[in-house]
Amino acid sequence: MMDDDNPVQWAIVESHDAKTVIVVFMGTRSPTEILTGPLNKPEYAKDIDLHVNHYLWNALHSKKNGVAEQIIRELAAFAGRNLVICGHSLGGGFATLFALELLQRGKAICAVISHGGPQVVVPNPENSLWKALNDIAIVYVNEFDIVPRLPSCRQWVFFYIPKVAHMSEEKMQHLHENWKAMSKYRHLGRLLFISHGHAEAMCIRQTISANTAQPAALDITLDEMLVVESAN
């Protein structure tokens, strides 16, 4: 792992049979950590020709703490192995963006797995890197997890976040001012919805365009979930 002062915590591990190498990014330490920056509007990343979450992209590439180049150098020792990129919560966002960087450099990736990560890319089905990642990405969504609904599920942003994070009026104003840009984010790949007491996950493969609505299973509110649970 990196030092504690670095916002990007990561590790490289091998599978037991040494055939697969996994890059894993650590998630948030608290539910409110994701509100300190990642909800900012997207910026254009020239290297990958996509609009992405600039807080996370800059964290991967900053001169002081950027780790993208370091991880790529470390991976050189594992050439020829199957490569999996994954992360939990905010780490899932880092995993998604780092995977785009690797694909841009021509690196082969078997899978990109986000365990409850946020949405960090504005969809562009015409972009070859976006299409390649969309084919291999999986996002696990817990039914009561707020993070994978951020930042583009309106009810979660403006109703549940203020309750959880006790946000000031100033911060709420910031969200309202940036909502149009924030609402453009979407997940890539397959969404696997998991819930307590169920042995199987519901899988949704999205058909994405710039104006595609969020899947109903992702956009459903906590109150609506509780009504469904009570009915069952």
C-alpha positions in Angstrom: 0.0 0.0 0.0 1.0 3.6 -0.4 1.7 5.9 2.5 -1.3 7.2 4.6 -1.0 10.7 3.2 -1.7 9.6 -0.3 -5.4 9.8 -1.4 -4.9 6.8 -3.6 -4.2 3.6 -1.7 -3.5 0.6 -3.8 -1.8 -2.8 -3.8 -0.8 -5.5 -6.3 -1.4 -9.1 -5.4 -1.0 -12.5 -7.2 -3.5 -15.3 -7.4 -2.6 -18.7 -5.7 -1.7 -20.2 -9.1 0.4 -17.1 -10.0 -1.5 -16.9 -13.3 -3.4 -13.7 -12.5 -2.2 -10.4 -11.0 -4.8 -8.1 -9.4 -4.5 -4.3 -8.9 -6.8 -3.3 -6.0 -7.7 0.2 -4.9 -8.9 0.9 -1.4 -12.2 2.6 -0.8 -13.4 5.4 1.4 -12.8 5.4 5.2 -16.2 7.0 5.9 -19.4 7.5 4.0 -18.9 11.3 3.8 -15.3 11.1 2.4 -16.7 10.8 -1.1 -18.4 14.2 -0.7 -15.1 16.2 -0.2 -14.4 16.3 -4.0 -15.6 13.5 -6.2 -19.0 15.1 -6.8 -17.3 17.8 -8.9 -18.3 18.1 -12.5 -16.4 16.2 -15.2 -13.4 17.4 -17.1 -12.0 16.4 -20.4 -9.0 14.0 -20.2 -7.2 14.4 -23.5 -5.2 11.2 -23.2 -8.3 9.0 -23.3 -10.6 11.5 -25.1 -13.3 11.2 -22.4 -14.9 13.4 -19.8 -14.2 12.0 -16.4 -14.3 12.8 -12.7 -11.5 15.3 -12.4 -10.9 14.8 -8.7 -10.1 11.1 -9.1 -8.3 11.5 -12.4 -6.0 14.2 -11.0 -5.4 12.1 -7.9 -4.1 9.4 -10.1 -1.9 11.7 -12.0 -0.8 14.5 -9.6 2.9 15.4 -9.5 3.0 14.9 -5.7 0.9 11.8 -5.2 0.0 10.4 -8.6 0.4 6.6 -8.7 -0.6 5.7 -12.2 2.9 5.7 -13.6 4.2 3.9 -10.5 1.7 1.1 -10.8 2.4 0.7 -14.5 6.1 0.3 -13.7 5.4 -2.3 -11.0 3.2 -4.3 -13.4 6.1 -4.7 -15.8 7.4 -7.4 -13.5 4.2 -9.4 -14.1 4.2 -9.3 -17.9 2.2 -12.2 -19.5 -0.1 -12.7 -16.5 -3.9 -12.2 -16.6 -4.7 -8.7 -15.3 -7.7 -7.8 -13.1 -8.3 -4.2 -11.8 -10.7 -3.8 -8.9 -11.7 -1.5 -6.0 -14.2 -0.9 -3.3 -16.3 2.3 -3.0 -14.2 5.2 -4.1 -11.5 2.7 -5.0 -13.9 1.4 -7.7 -13.8 4.8 -9.3 -10.0 4.7 -9.3 -10.1 1.2 -10.8 -12.3 2.3 -13.6 -10.1 5.3 -14.6 -6.9 3.4 -14.2 -8.3 0.7 -16.5 -9.0 3.3 -19.1 -5.4 4.5 -18.8 -4.1 0.9 -19.3 -6.3 0.3 -22.3 -5.1 3.6 -23.9 -1.5 2.2 -23.6 -2.5 -1.1 -25.3 -2.5 -3.2 -22.1 -4.7 -6.3 -22.0 -7.2 -6.5 -19.1 -9.3 -9.5 -18.3 -11.8 -7.7 -16.0 -12.5 -4.5 -14.2 -14.6 -4.9 -11.0 -16.1 -2.1 -9.0 -17.6 -3.1 -5.6 -20.0 -0.3 -4.9 -17.9 2.4 -6.7 -19.3 5.7 -8.0 -19.9 6.8 -11.6 -16.8 8.5 -12.9 -17.1 8.6 -16.7 -19.5 10.5 -19.0 -20.5 7.8 -21.6 -19.3 8.0 -25.1 -20.1 4.9 -27.1 -18.1 6.2 -30.1 -14.9 6.1 -28.0 -12.9 2.9 -28.5 -11.6 2.9 -25.0 -15.0 3.4 -23.5 -16.4 0.5 -25.6 -13.5 -1.8 -24.6 -14.0 -1.1 -20.9 -17.8 -1.4 -21.2 -17.3 -5.0 -22.4 -15.2 -6.1 -19.4 -16.5 -4.0 -16.5 -18.7 -5.2 -13.7 -20.2 -3.0 -10.9 -21.7 -4.6 -7.8 -24.5 -2.5 -6.3 -25.7 -3.2 -2.8 -29.4 -2.2 -2.5 -28.8 0.3 0.3 -25.4 1.6 -0.8 -25.4 5.3 -1.6 -22.0 5.5 -3.3 -22.8 3.7 -6.7 -25.8 6.1 -7.1 -23.4 9.1 -7.1 -23.3 11.6 -8.6 -26.2 11.3 -11.1 -29.2 9.8 -9.2 -31.1 12.9 -8.2 -33.1 11.6 -5.3 -30.0 10.1 -3.6 -27.9 13.3 -4.1 -30.5 15.9 -2.9 -32.5 13.9 -0.4 -30.3 11.2 1.2 -26.9 12.8 1.1 -27.9 15.9 3.2 -29.3 13.5 5.8 -26.2 11.3 5.9 -23.5 14.0 5.6 -25.4 16.9 7.4 -24.3 19.2 4.5 -24.3 22.9 4.8 -26.4 25.2 2.7 -23.3 26.3 0.9 -22.4 22.7 -0.1 -26.0 22.0 -1.2 -25.9 25.1 -3.3 -22.7 23.8 -4.9 -24.5 20.5 -5.8 -27.5 22.4 -7.3 -25.2 24.6 -9.4 -23.3 21.6 -10.7 -26.2 19.2 -11.1 -26.5 19.5 -14.9 -22.9 18.3 -15.3 -23.1 15.7 -12.6 -26.2 14.1 -14.0 -24.3 13.1 -17.2 -22.2 10.4 -15.4 -23.1 6.7 -15.9 -21.6 3.4 -15.0 -19.9 1.2 -17.5 -20.4 -2.5 -18.1 -22.8 -4.8 -16.3 -24.5 -3.8 -13.1 -25.0 -6.7 -10.6 -27.6 -5.8 -7.9 -27.2 -7.7 -4.6 -29.3 -7.6 -1.5 -29.5 -9.2 1.9 -31.1 -12.6 2.0 -30.8 -13.3 -1.7 -28.4 -15.8 -3.1 -28.5 -14.5 -6.7 -27.7 -11.1 -8.2 -29.9 -9.3 -10.7 -27.7 -8.4 -13.8 -28.5 -5.4 -16.0 -26.6 -4.7 -19.2 -27.2 -1.1 -20.1 -27.7 0.3 -23.6 -25.9 3.6 -23.2 -26.2 6.8 -25.1 -25.5 10.4 -23.9 -29.2 10.7 -22.9 -29.9 7.3 -21.5 -31.9 7.3 -18.3 -30.5 5.5 -15.2 -31.7 1.9 -14.8 -34.8 1.8 -12.6 -33.0 -0.6 -10.2 -30.2 2.0 -9.6 -32.5 5.0 -9.4 -35.0 3.5 -7.0 -35.0 5.3 -3.6 -34.6 3.8 -0.2 -38.2 4.5 0.7 -39.3 2.6 -2.5 -37.0 -0.3 -1.6 -38.4 -0.5 1.9 -42.0 -0.6 0.4 -40.9 -3.5 -1.8 -39.2 -5.4 1.0 -42.3 -5.0 3.2 -44.5 -6.3 0.4 -42.4 -9.4 0.1 
